[in-house]
Amino acid sequence: GEEGHITTLAVDPLYQRRKIGERILLVLLEEAILRGASHLNLEVRESNRAAQNLYRKYGFREAAIRKNYYTDSGENAV
């Protein structure tokens, strides 16, 4: 359909800060476009500022807060 949803994007902490997450995101964006998506959604931990900045760089914007979204910690999702 027109909407895509990224459910999980993660990089092992030993390999963070090497633009691996950014390259994964770009591949996912390209694949979504090829499949006809005109909108993409994802959730990100409220505390994960680095990921939020990356997503903003590629046009994502905050739409809502999902309270207690993450079952492991009860943290909110943006």
VOPAGU-2260 file (C-alpha; in pm, 1 decimal, decimal comma):
REM VOPAGU-2260
SITE   aa  ch    i         X         Y         Z
SITE  GLY   A    0       0,0       0,0       0,0
SITE  GLU   A    1      91,5     361,3      32,3
SITE  GLU   A    2     211,4     330,1     390,1
SITE  GLY   A    3     525,8     156,4     509,0
SITE  HIS   A    4     625,6      85,5     867,8
SITE  ILE   A    5     978,6      32,1     994,0
SITE  THR   A    6     943,1    -198,3    1291,7
SITE  THR   A    7    1304,9    -243,3    1400,1
SITE  LEU   A    8    1627,9     -71,6    1309,1
SITE  ALA   A    9    1918,7    -140,9    1542,0
SITE  VAL   A   10    2297,3    -145,8    1537,5
SITE  ASP   A   11    2510,4    -337,5    1786,0
SITE  PRO   A   12    2661,3     -84,8    2030,5
SITE  LEU   A   13    3011,9    -196,3    1928,2
SITE  TYR   A   14    2941,7     -66,3    1575,9
SITE  GLN   A   15    2744,8     249,3    1649,2
SITE  ARG   A   16    2866,6     590,2    1533,0
SITE  ARG   A   17    2991,7     444,3    1202,2
SITE  LYS   A   18    2688,4     548,9     993,0
SITE  ILE   A   19    2567,3     189,0     971,5
SITE  GLY   A   20    2222,0     284,1    1098,6
SITE  GLU   A   21    2203,5     563,6     842,7
SITE  ARG   A   22    2293,1     326,3     559,9
SITE  ILE   A   23    2031,9      75,1     677,6
SITE  LEU   A   24    1771,3     351,9     691,2
SITE  LEU   A   25    1855,8     461,2     337,2
SITE  VAL   A   26    1814,1     106,2     205,5
SITE  LEU   A   27    1478,9      79,2     382,9
SITE  LEU   A   28    1365,1     412,9     240,2
SITE  GLU   A   29    1468,1     310,3    -110,2
SITE  GLU   A   30    1288,5     -24,2     -79,8
SITE  ALA   A   31     973,2     144,6      49,0
SITE  ILE   A   32     973,3     381,8    -247,5
SITE  LEU   A   33    1025,6      95,1    -491,6
SITE  ARG   A   34     725,7     -81,9    -334,3
SITE  GLY   A   35     506,6     224,1    -377,4
SITE  ALA   A   36     502,7     367,0     -26,2
SITE  SER   A   37     435,3     736,4      -6,1
SITE  HIS   A   38     435,0     746,8     376,9
SITE  LEU   A   39     655,9     574,8     633,0
SITE  ASN   A   40     600,9     539,0    1004,9
SITE  LEU   A   41     828,0     427,6    1283,0
SITE  GLU   A   42     851,6     452,0    1658,2
SITE  VAL   A   43    1163,7     552,8    1844,9
SITE  ARG   A   44    1239,1     554,6    2214,6
SITE  GLU   A   45    1179,2     894,8    2366,9
SITE  SER   A   46    1531,4     884,0    2516,3
SITE  ASN   A   47    1704,2     799,5    2185,9
SITE  ARG   A   48    1796,4    1148,6    2067,4
SITE  ALA   A   49    2060,7    1024,4    1821,4
SITE  ALA   A   50    1804,4     813,5    1634,1
SITE  GLN   A   51    1548,6    1094,2    1643,0
SITE  ASN   A   52    1803,2    1331,6    1487,6
SITE  LEU   A   53    1882,7    1078,0    1215,0
SITE  TYR   A   54    1514,4    1031,4    1132,0
SITE  ARG   A   55    1456,0    1408,9    1121,0
SITE  LYS   A   56    1748,4    1439,9     879,2
SITE  TYR   A   57    1551,8    1223,7     635,6
SITE  GLY   A   58    1219,1    1399,6     676,5
SITE  PHE   A   59    1053,0    1212,0     960,1
SITE  ARG   A   60     864,7    1427,0    1205,8
SITE  GLU   A   61     695,4    1367,5    1538,0
SITE  ALA   A   62     331,2    1271,6    1499,6
SITE  ALA   A   63     244,0    1147,1    1847,6
SITE  ILE   A   64     370,9    1004,8    2174,4
SITE  ARG   A   65     281,1     641,9    2246,3
SITE  LYS   A   66     275,1     604,7    2623,3
SITE  ASN   A   67     443,6     293,6    2771,5
SITE  TYR   A   68     509,2     159,3    2420,2
SITE  TYR   A   69     820,1     -42,9    2501,5
SITE  THR   A   70     729,9    -346,0    2709,6
SITE  ASP   A   71    1084,9    -400,7    2839,4
SITE  SER   A   72    1104,2     -62,7    3010,9
SITE  GLY   A   73     765,3     106,2    2983,1
SITE  GLU   A   74     935,2     390,4    2796,5
SITE  ASN   A   75     731,1     610,6    2567,9
SITE  ALA   A   76     777,3     604,9    2193,0
SITE  VAL   A   77     781,2     909,0    1965,8
